[in-house]
Amino acid sequence: MSEPPALRTARRRYVTACVLFWLPAALTIAPLILLFTERGMSLVAIAGFFAAHSLTAAALELPTGGLSDVLGRRAVLAAAGLLNLTALLLQGLGTTPWVLTCGMVLMGAARALSSGPAEAWYVDIVHARSGPDADLRPGLARGRSATSAALAIGTLLGGAVPWLLATAPDVGTRLSAATSGLVIPLSIPLLLGAAVQVAFVLYVLWALREPPRPAVTVRGVLRGVPATIAGGLRLGTRDALVGRILLSAGAAGSALATVELLTPGRAATLTGAPESGAVVFASLACAGFLCSALGSHLAPLLARLAGSGERAVLVSLATSAFGLLLLGATAAATTGAPAIALSAVGYGLVYLGRGCASPNENDLLHRRVTRAGRATALSVQSLALQLTGALTGLLVGVLPPGPIPWLLAGAVLLTGALLWTHRSQPAPAPATGTTTTSPSQSMDAPPSD
């Protein structure tokens, strides 16, 4: 039976929204720290900027997820795009610490606002058209693959554009002189990202139509958001499968934080210079995003081959854990083709496994939550990943260099994989009064492209 056109349109629009939102973030990966340094910021100040971003995102994760469930997906996503637009302009043009701090805080708020609404919108559409038992994995996998591809492409562009401008005869000098130093080659990727964010906001407002929601007041929002947050937190404690998903997210956060913190220094040690190490790290980051995209693309196939989404998550997390253990086993080797090759394979396996796991985990998650708390559940999942990542970063900073941090992270992720060795019980019936969207309910279908 062929897929209804409305579902194909919804999936295409979900994928497009993912690309438009994450491409600007990817454009900043390579130049951002170098730009801050060029503006005269110390390493301590730069660390403070990133701490402001992380703390803001963590503090707002749950409230903004509840806001999406109360106000609607489209409004919250558009607000995230506007905040990101402002943040990129402040970071690209700012020259003082307080302006750059404001930019990082706004970017953290945008990150919190964006973690869940687009996916929740897509799941709402699928459930409304095909019922709560519809297979979500193909659409979620395409969204994750598109996000990873956008991150890979943006990382390369963000590193290449400033280099091309800086090497062109007098282009960088003329650019800086014409803008009184506000715009330099390292600023250009951020300004390009701001332009893409404008397209994102316009696209969201046009394309992501939703079922009608009851009119809300400020008082209703203030009352509804805390109740939605409380429901999301209770779900993680009363439903064993959701609790397993949250624990897996925490294990993944620990693994990813370890890789992101230790890989740049390892690349610099391998090449013998920080500049060449940065080039190697940018290439590795791009390769990691591509591996994640491939894993997301393969997630539905893996679920079919494994026999269930739960077994697919087990295999995926075990693959990532094996990659981390390979990185740990080769951490002491700074030279030699076999060690370098094994390290590269381990790095790729970490992201390949993570890409496979995510769509299958979220397919299971959406089967246990209703429309009224879907974005909140995604926010709880994101919060688990971010908090464990932050705590792991602090721990890795005090551990001795060498294989120990890698092996500990691999052990944590392997423990997360072992949580999936037992099948869960069937999903409990929704609580009385919980609202769901049935296939028979009317809703605005996305207009044809």
N, C-alpha and C positions, 0 to 999 in steps of 0.2 A: 504494500500500500504506500503510495507516494505521500510525501510530507506536505501538509497544507501550506499554501503560499504565505499565509500570515506568519507561520512559524519560521519559514526561511527568511522572511523579511526581518522578524524580531532578532534572529540569530545574527544576521548580517549587521544590524544596527548595534547590537551589543558588542560585536567584535570591533566595529568602527569606533565606538565610544572608548573601548579599551585602548586602542591604538592612539587616538587623539589625546587621551589623558596622560599616557605614560611616555609618549615620545618626548615631550618637553623635559620631563624628569631625566630621561636618558641623556639628553643633550648637555645636562649639567655635570654628569658623572666625571668626565675627564677634566674640564677646565675649572671647576668651582674652587677647589682648594688653591690651585695656582692663581686664580683671579684674586682671591682674598689675600694671598701672599703679595701679589703685585700691588695691591692697595695699601700695603704696609702693615698688615695684620700679623701679629705673632702667632706661633703655634698654640700658645695657651688661649689666645682669643678665638682662634679657629675652632679649637676643641669646645670652647664655650658656646659658639654658634651652633654646633651640631648637637650639643647637649640641650640647648633651648628647643631645637627642632624635635628631638626625641621625647623630651618631657611633655611638650605641648601635645604631640600626637597621642602619647599614652594617657594623658589626663582627659582628653576629649574623646577618646575612642568610644566608650560606652554612651555618653550623652548624645553624641552625634548619630550613632546607630539608632538610638531610640527616636531621635528627631526625624530620621528618614522614615521610620515606621509610622510616625504620627502625621507628618506634613506631606510626605510623598517623596518618591525617588528623584523625580526630575528636578524639583526645587533645590534639594540638597546637593545634587550633582552640579547644577549650575552655580550654586554658591561656592562649591569647591573649586570650580574652574576660575571664578572671579578672584578668589583668594590666591590661587596659584599664579594667576596673571599678575596680580599686584606684587607677590613675592618675587617673581622673576625680574620684574622691573626694578625693584629695590635692590636686589642682589647684583643685577647687571650694571646698574648706574650708581649704586651707593659707594661712598668713599669713607664713611665714618662707622665706628663700631655699632652705634645705636641703630643706624639705618640697616646695617647688615643683620643685626640681631632681630629687628622687626621682620625683615624678609624671611629669616629662618623660622620664626614663630608662626608667621602666616602660612608658610609652606607646611609646617607640622599640623596646623589646623586643617588645611586643605587635605592632607593625607588622612586625617581622622574622618573628615566628612566623606571622603571618596571610598573608604574601605567597606564596601557592601552594597550601596544603592544600585549600581549598574547591574551587578549579578542578581540582586533581589528583583529588579525590574524584569530581567529576562525570565527568571523562574516564575514570577507572577504570570507573565504572558503564557508560558508553556502550560502551567497548571490550569489556567483559565480555559485554554483551548483544548487540552488533551487530558486533563485530570491529574490528580496528585501522584499517579503511578507512572507518569510519562518518564522516559529515559532522558535525563538531563546531561549525561556525560558528553555526548557529542558537542553540544553547544558550549558547555563549560570548558571542554578541552580546546575548542577553537578560540575561545576568549583568552585562555592562558597562553596558547601558542602565539596568538597575535600580540599579546602583551610582551612576551619574551622576545619576539622578533622586533618589536618596536624598541625595546631596550637595547638589543644588539645593534640595530642600525643607528639609533640615536647616540650610543656610546662612540661608535666609529666617527660619525659626523661631528660630534662635539669635540673630539680630539683632532680631527683633520682640518676643520674650518679655521681655527686660530693659527694652526701651523701654516696653512696655505696663505693666509693673509699676512702673517709675519714674514714669510719668505718672499712675498711679492715686493718689488722695488718701491720703497717709500709709502706703501699703502698704509701700514700701521701708523707711521708717523703722521701722515696727512689726516688719517681718521681721528687720532688723538688730538691733533691741533684744531681740527674743525669743531670738535665737541668739548674743548677745554679740558681734555683728559677724562671725561665721563665715559666715553666709549673707546675701548681698546680692543685688539683682536680677541682677547679672552672673553670679552663681554658679548660678542656676537652670538654664540650659541644660546645664551640665556635670552637675548632679545628675539632670536628666532623661535625659541620655546614659548615666549610670551605671545607671539603671533599665532602659533598653533593653538594656544589656550583660548584665544578669541574664537577660532573655528570650533573648538570643543564646546564652548558655551552655546554658541548659536546652533550647533548640531543637536545638542541635548534638548534645547528648548523646542526645536522643530520635530525631532524624530522620536524621542522617548515618551510617547503618549501613555497615559495610565488610565485605569478604570476610575470613574468618579469617586472622590472621597468625601466624607461628610465635612461640612464647613467647620473650621476650628478657630478658636480664639486664643489669645495669649494665655489666658487662664487654663484653657483646655490643654494647650501644649505643655505648660509647666506641670500640670497634673498627670498628663499622659506619658511623658518621657520617663520620669522616675519609675512609674509602674511597669513600663515596657522593659526598662533596664533590669528591674528586679525579676521579672519573668524570665529574661534571658539568663541571668545568673542561676536561678532555680533550675532551669532546664539542664544546665551542666552538672548539677548535683543529683537530680532525680532520674536522669536518663543515662544508663551506662554507656550506650553507644556515643552519645554526645560528649560525655566525659572522656571517653577514649579519644575522640577526635581532638578535644582541647589539649589533652596530654600529648598527643602526637604533634600538635602545632607547637607546643612548648619545646619538645625535643628537636623539631626542625629549626626553631629559632636559635637554640643553642648551637646547632651544627652550622647554620649559616653565619652566625656571628663569628664563630671561630675561623671559618674560611675567609670571611671578608676582612677580619683584623690581621690575620697572619700571612695571607698570600702576598700582599704588597712587599713586606719585608723579605719574604722568602724569594720573591722574584728579584729584588735588588741584590740579595746575597748571591743568587745564582749568576747574575750578569756582571756583578762587580761594581755597579754604579747606580745611584738612584734614578738618574734620567733614563737609562736603558731599562732599568727595572720597571719604571712607570709604563714604558711602551709595552713590555711583556705583560704587565698586569692588565692594561687596557685590552690587549689581544685575548688574554685569558678570560676577562670579564665578558667580552663579546662571545667567545666560544661557550662559556657557561650559559649565557642567555639562549644561545642556539640549541644547546643540549636540553635546556629546560623546555624550549618550544617543541623539540622533537619528542620529549617525554610526554608533554601534554597531548600532542597529536596521537601518540600511541596508547593513551590511557584507556579509551573505550575498548580497543583490541585486547589489551592486557586483561581487562575485566572479563571479557568473553573467554579468553584462554584460561584464566585462573578459575573461572567458574562463579565468581562473585566479586563485587566491589571491595569487600573486606579482605579477601585473599589478595586482590590486586594491590591494596594499600600495604599489606604485609611484605609482598615481594618488592614493592617500590622503596619502602623505607629501608629494607635490608640491603638493597642495592646502594642507596646513599650511604648507609653505615659502612659497607665494604669499601666504598670510595674514600671515606674518611680514614679508615684503618690503613689503606694503602698510603695515603698522605702521611700518616703517622709513622709507618714503617720506613718511609724514605726521607723523613725529616732531617736526619743526621747527615744525609749525603748531599753535598753541594756541587759535586761534579759527577760526570759519568753519564753516558747516554741511557743505560738501562734505568737508573734512578730517575732521571728527568722524564723518560717515557712513562714510567709507572706513576709518577706524580701527576702528569698530564691526564693519564687515564683515570686516576682517582678523582681528580678535580671534575672531569666530565661526568663520572658516575654519580657524584654528589648531586649535580644539577639535573641529570637525566632522571634519577630516582625521584627527586623532589617534584619534577614536572609531571611524572606519572602519578604520583600520589595525590596531588592536590585536586584534580577533577573528581577522582573517585571518592575522596573524603567529603568533598562538598556535595556530591550527589547524595551520599548517605545522610549528610547533615540536613539537606533540604527536605528529605523524607520524614524527618522527625520534628520539623518546626512548621508553623503556619505562617500565612502571609503577614499576620499582625506582628510577628516578632522575628521575621527573617533577617532583616538588616542588623538587628541587635545581635542575633546569634553569630553572624559573620564578624561583627565587631568584637564580640567576646573571643572568638577564635584568633582574630588579629592581635588583640591585646595579649593573649597568652604567648603568641610568637614574639611580640616586641619586648615584653617584660623579661622573658627568659633570655632573649638575646642580649638585653642590657645587662642582666646579672652575669651572664657568661662573659661578656666583654670585660667586666670588672675582675672576674676570676682569672681570665686569660692574661690580664695585665700583670698579675702578681706571680703567675706560675713561671718556673724556669723555662727558657727556650729549649726547643728540641721536640721530641715526639710526644711528650706527656700531654700537652693541651689537645693535640689532634686525637690521641687515643682516648682521652676522656670524653671528648665530643662524640667520637665514634661509638663509645660504649653507651652514652646517653641515647643516641639515635637508635642503636640496636635494641635497647630496652623499650623504646617507643614502638619499634617494629614487633617485638614479642607480645605487646598488648593485643595484637590482632590475631593471635594464634587460636583464640576461641571465638566462635560465632556468637553474635548478640541475639537477644530475644526479639520477637517482632515488635514493631513500633507501638507504643501505647496509644490509645484513642485520645484525640484532642480533648482538653478540658472543656467543661460546660461553659458556654459563653464565648469560646474562642472563635474568631471569625476566620473562615477560609473562603477561597474563591473557587466555586464549582465551575465545570465546563459550561453549564447552561447560563451562567450569569453573563449579562451583556457587558461589553467593554469596547473602548475605542481601539480598533485595529490600526496598526501603523499604516500610513498611506503607502502606496506602491512607489518604489523608486523609479 
